[in-house]
Amino acid sequence: MLNFALEYRKAIDAITDKRKLGLGEYALEDEEWMLAKQLRDVLKILKDATLYFSRGTPNLTMVIPAMDHIDNVFTNCTIKNENLDPAIRSALGLAKRTLNHYYSCTDSSVVYRIAMVLHPRHKLSYFKAAGWQDDWIHTAEQLVRDEFKRYASHSLATTNNATTVAEVNEVRTESNFYCYCS
């Protein structure tokens, strides 16, 4: 909508001409047009994210890195940009705070950590690259290990196979498991 309005500014100004049609109270001042342009430019990242996720079914391993990217763009490219109007920077600060509120909820999600650790592209390197603390990364790795042990135990208990949990653990060495988490 902002793209359309900015592209057709001359036509909109002509329609809202006070003398011709009496719509002058709806006309935008130059400063308001500048705000509309800045708003359109900074919201492009959200439009791009919406288009990206509309192409397929998003999952945790897609959404979380996208949230990281949006947060990074809001922080480094917009909020710190002194050329933007203070109202735009303030609105972005509120948007960033809201985004981080929901993003912080993933910290308590076991599913999120397991999904990221088991993802072939991300693994533990995602958390390291994102600057997470070592103890948090270790906790994520331990969650995966514990879930694997629980799954293996449950799986063995429900089959007639003679394999024991000890035999499963013997096959799974630290080095084999580490290559899945690195």
Buried (B, 14 or more C-beta within 10 A) or exposed (E): EBEEBBEEBEEBEEEBEEEEEEEEEEBBEEEEBEBBBBBBBBBEBBEBBEEEEEEEEEEBBBBBBBBBBBBEBBEEBBBEBEEBEEEBBEBBBEBBEEBEEEBEEBEEEEEBBBBBBBBEEBBBBBBEEEEBEEEEBEBBBEBBBEBBBEEBBEEBEEEEEEEEBEEBEEEBEEEEBEEBBE
